[in-house]
Amino acid sequence: MEAGQRNRELGEEKEQDSHAMGAVWPSQLPSPEESLQLLWLSL
């Protein structure tokens, strides 16, 4: 159950980050999460 709680907290943090950086994500990408994955892959 601890892992589930942590995942939920991390998910909420990611949502907050994506809202804060909403203007940065290209609009053609379906979600901030996928954009993050693409950013990590491009590093």
C-alpha positions in Angstrom: 0.0 0.0 0.0 2.9 2.3 0.6 4.0 2.1 -3.0 0.5 2.9 -4.1 0.5 6.0 -1.9 3.9 7.1 -3.2 2.8 6.6 -6.8 -0.3 8.7 -6.1 1.7 11.5 -4.6 4.2 11.4 -7.5 1.3 11.5 -9.9 -0.1 14.5 -8.2 3.3 16.2 -8.3 3.7 15.5 -12.0 0.2 16.9 -12.6 1.2 20.1 -10.8 4.4 20.3 -12.7 2.6 19.8 -16.0 0.1 22.5 -15.2 2.9 24.9 -14.2 4.8 24.2 -17.4 1.6 23.9 -19.5 2.8 26.6 -21.9 6.0 24.7 -22.7 4.5 21.5 -24.0 3.9 21.3 -27.7 0.1 21.3 -28.3 0.3 18.5 -30.8 1.5 16.0 -28.1 -1.3 14.2 -26.4 -0.1 14.6 -22.8 2.6 16.2 -20.6 3.6 12.7 -19.4 4.4 11.6 -23.0 6.2 14.9 -23.5 8.3 14.2 -20.4 9.2 10.7 -21.8 10.2 12.3 -25.1 12.4 14.9 -23.3 14.1 12.1 -21.3 14.7 10.2 -24.5 16.2 13.2 -26.2 18.7 13.9 -23.3 
